[in-house]
Amino acid sequence: MHPDCPELGRFVRGEIEPGAFAHREHVRMAFEMLRRHDFAEAAWLYSRALRAMTAKAGKPQAFHQTVTVAFLSVISERIETRPVADFTAFARDNPDLFDKAALARCYRPERLATELARRTFLLPDPGR
């Protein structure tokens, strides 16, 4: 399915252990998925894989739709506007994405902390 990135296939199939999936891996899997699928399909596949992972970890409440879609949106925009050959180059050119607080410039923390933001995608805060 993903011969040049076997981890992506394992991610989609739910074979990656949650404890081994740090934020950098979240960004890498998003990058790899967005290079292979259009945004809508990538958002669905990625969300589905993350939900399965949080359920496997016994923490289904950890899945956060707004954070997931917002990060995918930023990564997708960066891929489209600043093309690179591979994830190593992408990571080098986008160090801000490896900070979990990267969305703070778009969302107030209290808004991201809501149950509504977990369940559905919320647009960024106006004026941020």
Residue pairs with C-beta under 8 A, 6 or more apart in sequence:
1 8
1 9
1 12
2 8
2 9
2 12
2 32
2 36
5 32
7 16
7 25
7 28
7 29
7 32
8 29
8 32
8 33
8 36
10 16
11 29
11 49
12 45
12 49
14 49
14 52
14 53
14 56
16 25
16 53
18 53
18 54
18 56
18 57
18 59
19 57
21 53
23 98
23 100
24 91
24 98
26 50
26 71
27 71
27 75
27 91
27 97
27 98
28 87
28 91
29 46
29 49
30 42
30 46
30 71
30 72
30 75
31 75
31 79
31 87
31 90
32 87
33 42
33 45
33 46
34 42
34 72
34 75
34 76
34 79
35 79
36 42
37 45
39 72
39 73
39 76
42 72
42 76
43 68
43 69
43 72
46 68
46 72
47 63
47 65
47 68
47 69
50 63
50 68
51 60
51 63
54 60
54 61
54 62
54 63
61 118
63 118
64 112
64 117
64 118
65 117
65 118
65 119
65 120
65 121
66 107
66 112
66 117
66 118
66 120
66 121
66 122
67 103
67 112
67 117
69 121
70 103
70 106
70 107
70 121
70 124
71 97
71 102
71 103
74 97
74 102
74 103
75 97
78 90
78 93
78 94
78 97
79 90
82 93
82 94
84 90
84 93
91 98
96 102
103 112
105 128
106 124
106 125
106 128
107 117
107 122
107 124
107 125
107 128
108 125
108 128
111 117
111 122
111 125
114 122
116 122
